[in-house]
């Protein structure tokens, strides 16, 4: 008997209070998250501009402080609502009740095709139904965030038509993409039994690569307009940079980010042999050409240092471990009955996986810390790559522009930042870039 078979035997303990464990984990996660938010809120209360700051900087810092205080209060309120919903769902056995209701509803459809009858369809309809209910419950929060909070500080550019159209598109995509994925997940588990995790992982990995390849051309254009960057100095310089470092740039697009927000950004997507760079129109408007090229140099640094591959490996290792552990639980009757499901031979696999992820919540918190550590390391490495390309000065300038235009805060509570921030703070990045520029300058002087 291998380790996971033994774990399955140990985990299937009649009478063990799995629900109590998950409820405790849910409360603990909420309290921890609230504690971090409280620390950040106190940091923001004391956040002030530097003593030698000019009048314009003082106004910008004060506005940024108010913006982030408002966002912090909103997060506290949103997380409280989320906690109440999650806790109530588990405490009052809402999932088995909804599962039973969906089954009864499907059984009443006399003319239903065979594929619509059975536990697989029942699980998928429940999952999609929960997703729709969740979207409706959080709709007022999304509306407030967009049309009140972001509007107040001048960021929102979204119309109500675009806002609601986006939500409809999201729900349609969740059905079109989510339903087949869930059906495949269930069927693989049912067919391969205890050894399913290898095949589920392979299927999800294949699906992820497939989505990476089609998302830029089929999904993203559903939400934004992608226009080829016009011929000119900027396009010439970006193409020259790509050729210089042998970056496989195939397309260069301008995205209408201003359609929704005045925040700015840049990113690249695509497979290893075919990359496309996407620039927000707001970035073009607010940054100089030198600064934009420097930002692109940083983004190409992620490619040169294989950061996407390393992130993919980390995420796949994490995912495979989750599937591996779930293989010890998916037939665990004591686990399902603890949450109110009847002790039957074939339990709803998708629902079991959802509940299992609640069990793993403390582990995922630790993984979140680790993921952010790796991400921040990658950001420093990409900055260093841009410095090697002699873009250090312009990158510092670009970061400062982004701080000003996005009303970013140049500081944070250390524990809050470690848990929530995937990027180093701007002052940390600027300080490191300047240090690297000085080292490079000294090295060049010694060579001469």
PyMOL commands that set and color helices and strands:
alter all, ss='L'
color gray80, all
select helices_A, chain A and resi 3-11+18-45+55-91+94-107+114-116+119-152+160-222+233-245+257-259+281-286+289-304+307-326+333-338+349-359+361-388+392-405+414-420+426-447
alter helices_A, ss='H'
color red, helices_A
select strands_A, chain A and resi 226-228+249-255+266-271+274-280
alter strands_A, ss='S'
color yellow, strands_A
deselect
rebuild
show_as cartoon
